[in-house]
Amino acid sequence: MLKRDENKAGNSRKKISKPFLLTPLLVMFLSFIIISFIIYVLSYTPIMGLPGEGSGLEMVLRYQENMLRYHATLTATHPFSSPWWSWIFMIQPVWIYTLSNPVENTVSNIVAIGNPAIWWISIPFLLLVIWKWIKEKDSTCRFMAVVFLFQLLPYMFIGRVLFIYHIMLNVPIMILSITYGLNILWYKNRMYKYLIVGYFLAVMVTFVYFYPILAGYPISPEFNNAHKWLSSWIF
């Protein structure tokens, strides 16, 4: 009887593991390959009929070939480039715009940088999501982990210069992972609720604090330098 129960348990695990792996692969194939390909090709519709060399799908394919050749052979460097693994740590943000006003002693900067209270705090929660996906086969965690890794890991194989803004598409997943983890902590005890409320306030305060260098708002050079929390932050 015990042996029969063990066999049933083993069969049930096999049934669970198969869709556990196939379902996200199927969703990825449909969402990121088929649907994305159709939308991408349709985006060329306004210029497909323009006079010139080639037209229609031939023109679209030629554009892809030219773009691939450009990026595959690009050897340029950039002072604000950064490797893919460093993006979530915000080691090297991108300094996009600057304007100084000597008369009023102000400086305006626009920097591609995230909210530290979200980006840095998301790291342990993303690890939690990946762990629960692999260990507990949590479907919610599977969704977040698959989308996050699918968007990030392909940059491992790109040799040209890369920038932190490539990970911006993953910011919603960072926020979702934090929300998922905080939701678990919220129901543990009252102390966690106070900490979570405090964290939400910290997110809002940090956003307001960094807003001037996100929007190019004129501020004093001293206040501008106060935003450089890491030595690698140049702006």
MOCORFEN-V189813 format. One record per residue. N is the residue number from 1. PHI is phi in whole degrees, 0 to 359 (NA if undefined). OMEGA is omega as a letter, one per 40 degrees, with the letter a starting at -180 (999 if undefined). D_FIRST is the distance of its C-alpha to the first C-alpha in Angstrom with 1 decimal. Layout:
n->[N,N]
phi->[PHI,PHI]
omega->[OMEGA,OMEGA]
d_first->[D_FIRST,D_FIRST]
This chain:
n->[1,2,3,4,5,6,7,8,9,10,11,12,13,14,15,16,17,18,19,20,21,22,23,24,25,26,27,28,29,30,31,32,33,34,35,36,37,38,39,40,41,42,43,44,45,46,47,48,49,50,51,52,53,54,55,56,57,58,59,60,61,62,63,64,65,66,67,68,69,70,71,72,73,74,75,76,77,78,79,80,81,82,83,84,85,86,87,88,89,90,91,92,93,94,95,96,97,98,99,100,101,102,103,104,105,106,107,108,109,110,111,112,113,114,115,116,117,118,119,120,121,122,123,124,125,126,127,128,129,130,131,132,133,134,135,136,137,138,139,140,141,142,143,144,145,146,147,148,149,150,151,152,153,154,155,156,157,158,159,160,161,162,163,164,165,166,167,168,169,170,171,172,173,174,175,176,177,178,179,180,181,182,183,184,185,186,187,188,189,190,191,192,193,194,195,196,197,198,199,200,201,202,203,204,205,206,207,208,209,210,211,212,213,214,215,216,217,218,219,220,221,222,223,224,225,226,227,228,229,230,231,232,233,234,235]
phi->[NA,296,294,295,296,296,295,296,296,295,294,294,295,295,294,287,292,295,294,300,268,285,300,296,294,293,297,299,296,290,283,268,251,292,296,298,297,296,297,297,295,295,294,272,307,299,246,295,265,291,293,146,287,77,199,62,295,299,294,299,296,295,299,295,297,295,295,297,296,297,288,287,253,291,242,294,244,208,295,253,287,203,287,300,289,269,298,292,275,54,290,224,289,256,275,266,210,211,206,253,235,298,294,265,55,231,222,243,228,239,234,280,213,263,281,305,292,257,296,290,290,291,302,295,288,294,296,298,299,296,296,290,293,285,279,253,56,288,292,296,294,300,301,295,293,296,296,297,290,296,281,268,297,303,291,300,260,262,270,286,297,234,224,298,292,295,268,303,296,270,301,302,290,302,295,297,294,297,300,298,292,294,297,292,292,303,264,279,201,296,301,297,296,296,295,292,299,298,294,301,296,297,298,294,295,295,298,298,296,272,304,304,272,268,248,72,283,296,221,288,303,294,292,298,293,292,276,274,288,241,294,276,278,246,191]
omega->[a,a,i,i,i,i,i,i,i,i,i,i,i,i,a,a,a,i,i,i,a,a,i,i,i,i,i,a,a,a,a,a,a,a,i,i,a,a,a,a,a,i,i,a,a,a,a,a,a,i,a,a,i,i,i,a,i,i,i,i,i,i,a,i,i,i,i,i,a,a,a,a,a,a,a,i,a,a,a,i,a,i,a,a,a,a,a,i,a,a,a,i,a,i,a,a,i,i,a,i,a,a,a,a,i,i,i,i,i,a,i,a,a,i,a,a,i,a,a,a,a,a,i,i,i,i,i,a,i,i,a,i,a,a,a,i,i,a,i,i,i,i,a,a,a,a,a,a,i,i,a,a,i,i,i,a,a,a,a,a,a,a,a,a,i,a,a,i,a,a,i,i,i,a,i,i,i,i,i,a,i,i,i,a,a,a,a,i,a,a,i,i,i,i,a,i,i,i,i,i,i,i,a,i,i,i,i,a,a,a,a,a,i,a,a,a,a,i,i,i,i,i,i,a,i,i,a,a,i,a,a,i,a,i,999]
d_first->[0.0,3.8,5.4,5.1,6.4,8.8,10.0,10.7,12.5,14.3,15.5,16.7,18.6,20.2,21.3,22.8,24.6,26.3,28.2,28.7,30.8,32.3,33.4,35.8,37.1,37.9,39.5,41.5,42.7,43.8,45.3,46.9,47.7,48.3,49.6,51.4,53.1,54.3,55.7,57.3,59.1,60.2,61.8,64.4,65.4,68.7,70.0,68.7,71.9,74.4,77.0,76.6,74.8,71.7,70.0,66.8,63.6,65.8,67.3,63.9,62.7,65.9,65.5,62.0,63.4,66.2,64.0,61.6,64.5,66.0,62.9,62.0,65.4,66.2,67.2,68.7,67.8,68.0,68.4,65.7,63.0,59.7,56.5,53.4,51.4,54.3,54.5,52.1,54.0,57.2,59.0,61.6,62.5,64.9,68.5,69.6,72.8,75.5,78.8,81.0,83.8,86.2,88.4,85.7,83.9,80.6,78.0,75.6,72.5,69.6,66.6,63.2,61.0,58.1,57.7,56.5,54.7,52.5,52.4,51.9,49.5,47.3,46.4,43.8,42.4,42.2,40.2,37.9,37.5,36.7,34.2,32.3,32.4,30.9,28.6,27.5,28.2,30.5,32.2,35.5,35.7,35.0,38.0,40.3,39.3,39.6,43.0,44.3,43.4,44.4,47.8,48.3,46.9,49.1,52.1,50.8,52.2,55.6,58.5,61.2,62.1,59.7,60.2,58.3,58.7,56.2,53.4,54.9,52.5,49.6,51.2,49.4,46.0,47.3,48.1,44.8,42.9,45.0,44.5,40.7,40.7,43.2,41.3,38.4,40.9,42.7,39.9,39.4,42.5,46.2,47.5,45.8,47.5,50.9,50.2,49.2,52.3,54.3,52.8,53.7,57.3,57.3,56.4,59.3,61.7,60.9,61.4,64.8,65.7,65.0,66.3,69.9,68.7,66.5,69.3,72.4,73.8,76.9,76.3,78.1,77.5,76.3,73.6,72.6,72.2,70.1,67.4,67.0,64.0,63.4,66.1,64.9,65.6,69.0,70.9]
